[in-house]
């Protein structure tokens, strides 16, 4: 499948909200094509990390793993561009970058959502659930330290983890991938760490990557606190 592509300096994970303000002419043209139904995908584009270069002007070096972003809301801005909110979904793999016309395009394939390894028994899955819950609690503590107390926990847009929701879904093996992506999305992490998450192929790989990123973040926070003291 050939899809319009929007390389960025950020990495979005499945389930992320993607707010964008589009002003560069090539991406305005991309939006015109999407709104006119002149692409193979319905109001969606691919988003990948720029490994080197700038978001504006082209001549960037692009990574080959990203996500499809479906446009949920879109309005025209006074200067003739677009402001939109999208939802990150399927993980895409770039098979071939095509000639920009004028916006980037690529031939892509899609990867299935994370799965437990076939050899995983009940005990291994229970251990995975325990590690996900432990990671969620660690991320919650990090958010508390970075953002302060959560004063609106009932609001899913507030950026905090909903630990009650996690407790309710932990027992459902089929939802482990969604729960794990939910935890990964909330960890304050830079694009390289998030790209590592996106590159994981199994639940076990992503749990390990999240645990490593949590340790890294905790160390950075501890070092920052020492510097302040």
Secondary structure, DSSP 8 states (H G I E B T S, - for coil): -EEEB--BSS---TT-EEEEEE-SHHHHHHHHHHHTT-SSSSSEEEEEEEEES-SSSS--EEEEEEEEEEEEEEEE-TTS-EEEEEEEEEEEEEEEEE--SSS-EEEEEEE---B--TT--HHHHHHHHHHHHHHHHHHHHHHHHHH---S-TT-TTSS---HHHHHHHTT-GGGHHHHHHHHHHHS---HHHHHHHHH--BHHHHHHHHHHHHHHHHHHHHHHHHHH-
